[in-house]
Amino acid sequence: MEISQIIPHIEALIFASDKALSAVEITELINTALGFIEDRADTEQVDAAINGIKEKYDSEFYAFELKQSGGGWQFLTKPEYHKTVALINGDKFIKRLSTASLETLSIIAYKQPITKSEIESIRGVNCDYAVQKLLEKDLVIIKGRNEDAVGKPLIYATSKSFMDYFGINSADELPKINEVYLNEVVKATELNNLEQQGEEILHEHDLTGGEMGSLHIVENEVPTHIHADDSAASAEEITEMADTNNDGAAEIKQDKQKETDNEEAS
């Protein structure tokens, strides 16, 4: 079967589907739709056709693209148009999760398959309600039972909807825990550096004319006040001010001495 013959059918299937379609599913649907027994399409031809379609819609002339997400292919609007599309859809497609649900989902995603008791041992609290909500939102599925554990408890794993919602194809594409931890350490280090720089700037500001109150200079028991507003004065001006105060103190002493001499003379 010619690839050019199946390309428009693949585009129509992906466009009309409400979920991501894998290459195997597309191949089966194409062969069923066209009804060719002898000249059937195979997975390699479908993969080649999908690559051609993807290259076509990667062009800047289209506002959407063909992307592999959730274990299959689907048409999605390009990131630069998300804000525009949000004006129509609003928040109706957003699955809001509580902190407890988000923590539980994170544990399941990184530790799957995992039992509820194992989740609770990590979180330290009961997680019945959180697991139930994740099942209702189709972010988590029951994958089976742990046959080796006592009571054969249910085991949980993330669903295809989880992968589709986060734009990944498998749990292997999740960020590594050590990478996330390293990013948090880097952010904390940067914040500490900014705080240290801020303290240095404030300290430098205080030394160069901040509002530090007044500086008291006592010469010959006559206090002189040099306020922070005058702190930018030169050393020569400050020395001149001190000399003036000294002269004033000398004059005061002379006046007192004259008053004493006059009293003794009288």
C-alpha positions, -999 to +999 in steps of 0.1 A: +000+000+000+013+034-009+022+057+020+006+087+002-027+068+002-028+063+040-016+097+051-049+115+049-067+086+067-041+087+095-046+125+099-084+120+100-081+093+127-058+112+149-078+144+145-111+127+154-099+106+183-104+118+218-074+099+230-038+093+219-035+066+192-005+043+190+010+032+156-004-003+162-039+010+168-037+033+137-025+004+116-054-018+126-079+010+120-065+018+086-067-018+074-102-022+088-114+010+071-098+004+037-107-033+037-077-044+016-069-080+023-039-085+000-024-050+001-024-043+039-006-015+056+021-025+081+034-007+111+066+005+094+045+022+067+024+039+093+055+051+112+069+066+080+035+083+073+034+097+108+069+111+105+058+128+073+027+143+089+047+155+119+072+172+097+044+188+078+027+203+109+060+214+125+060+242+099+054+277+113+023+280+092+003+258+115-008+266+151-009+229+161+015+200+158+015+162+159+030+151+192+036+118+209+021+119+243+003+095+266+016+065+247+003+076+213-001+103+188-024+133+189-028+168+176-019+195+201-018+233+199+018+247+200+030+261+233+030+297+220-008+296+215-017+281+249-027+314+264-049+322+234-067+288+236-071+292+274-094+321+268-119+297+254-113+266+276-106+284+308-099+260+338-125+234+329-099+208+318-075+214+347-075+186+373-070+204+406-052+183+432-049+188+469-015+187+485-022+152+499-033+139+465-003+155+448+021+139+473+004+105+469+005+107+431+042+116+433+050+085+454+030+063+431+047+077+400+082+072+413+077+039+432+051+021+410+039-005+413+032+001+449+007-009+476-014+015+497+004+004+529+038+012+513+025+047+503+013+053+539+046+042+553+063+069+532+038+097+539+032+087+575-006+092+573-036+074+560-041+079+522-074+061+515-091+094+504-062+106+483-059+073+464-097+072+458-096+107+443-067+098+421-086+068+408-117+089+402-096+114+381-082+085+362-046+095+371-040+062+389-051+026+380-052-007+399-026-028+382-032-061+402-023-076+435+009-083+453+008-121+455+038-123+477+025-099+505+002-109+533-034-105+523-024-099+486-030-061+487-038-041+456-010-024+438-013+009+421+004+026+391+000+057+370-025+056+340-022+066+304-042+097+313-015+106+338+011+104+310-011+123+286-018+150+312+019+156+319+030+152+283+051+121+287+051+086+272+063+065+302+074+069+338+110+068+326+106+103+313+098+118+347+125+141+362+151+122+382+148+127+420+184+136+423+181+162+396+151+178+413+170+178+446+200+193+430+179+221+415+164+229+449+199+230+464+210+254+437+180+276+443+187+277+480+223+286+474+214+314+450+189+327+476+215+327+503+239+345+481+213+372+473+206+376+510+243+380+517+247+405+490+218+424+503+233+425+538+266+437+524+248+465+505+229+476+536+261+475+556+279+496+530+250+520+529+252+525+567+289+533+564+285+559+537+257+581+550+228+561+561+205+573+589+228+563+618+217+590+642+243+617+652+280+616+660+290+633+692+324+650+695+333+663+729+361+689+731+368+707+763+334+695+777+315+713+749+296+687+729+294+691+691+268+672+671+275+662+635+244+646+621+242+619+594+232+646+568+267+661+573+285+628+570+295+636+534+315+666+545+353+665+540+378+658+567+390+694+564+356+708+570+351+686+601+385+697+614+376+733+609+343+727+628+362+712+657+387+741+658+358+766+658+343+747+688+377+748+705+379+786+700+344+790+714+353+770+744+384+791+750+363+823+748+338+809+773+366+801+798+380+836+794+346+851+801+342+830+832+377+840+844+368+877+840+336+872+860+356+856+888+382+884+889+355+910+890+338+893+919+371+890+939+379+927+932+345+938+945 
